[in-house]
């Protein structure tokens, strides 16, 4: 090959590299999250720290908001592209009111919540006449608490509910004695129990038939960025597979310490528990039955007025519904 042909070949190869997916600039996704970094975001930090998002040309720009309804309002208004994780009831509420949002993936398939109470409370039954802190009157913590209360003979009105949106705030209310019990997720439930509070019930023991949290997209963004959204879901699926590899435990514990401002022991406890209950959905396939059951629960309680179907709650071409 002559020198001229060699240089031409090298130039062509360089141009090809410039347009390949691995060489192009990453697509930035403005991602809403509730509260602050917690274990429910572990999948996202796996994707960041282990390079799965970068591999698929994705860059996440996290925006934190104090409440789930508030973050869905920002998504509806177009201030966000997606909501990375929030209770599945929130997008169902939003769609019921006509908001153009859709569930793209289930993130948490089982709830890591525990109901922690003052040491004087021996069981859920003992909460009759007491005050309990939940994340909302119609949010996922309320739905969980209502099932737990009913299973223990408590009727609506037997317990006074105070609304505190974030788990950290509910834990503070429990420590101050403002409430007799709080719905807490990891690692706050472990902190509470180490501090002398009593766990009177795990949501996982009462609820396994519908999903906990999901990833939601603005329908306008999702429809116009379908290829980007699919790459995001692929990166999350790869992150989930990595999360469940036993040999990655030490790296995950360090990741929890670094990102969630918790101790190594708390990170290890949280990780082991979330793996035990299979918290993170392993793939982007969304159970039609799970959405139907949750929607029925919400309709029966009056939280939802329209007969919503899984197709109305998801985005065709992106969300993969399965039976």
Buried (B, 14 or more C-beta within 10 A) or exposed (E): EEEEEEEEEEEEEEEEEEEEEEEEEBBEBBBBBBBBBBBBBBBBBBBBBBEBBBBBBBEBEBBEBEBBBBBBBBBBEEBBBBBBBBBBBBBBBBBBEEBBBBBBBBBBBBBBBBBBBBEEBEEBEBBBEBBBBBBBEBBBBBBBBBBBBEEBEBEEEBBEBEBBBBBBBBBBBBBEEBBBBBBBBBBBBBBBBEEEBBBBBBBBEBBEEBBBBBBBBBBEBBBEBBEBBBBBBBBBBBBBBBBEEEEBBEBBBEBBBEBBEBBEEBBBBBBEBBBEBBBBBEBBBBBBEBBBBBBBBBBEEEBBEEEBEBEBBBBEEBBEBEE
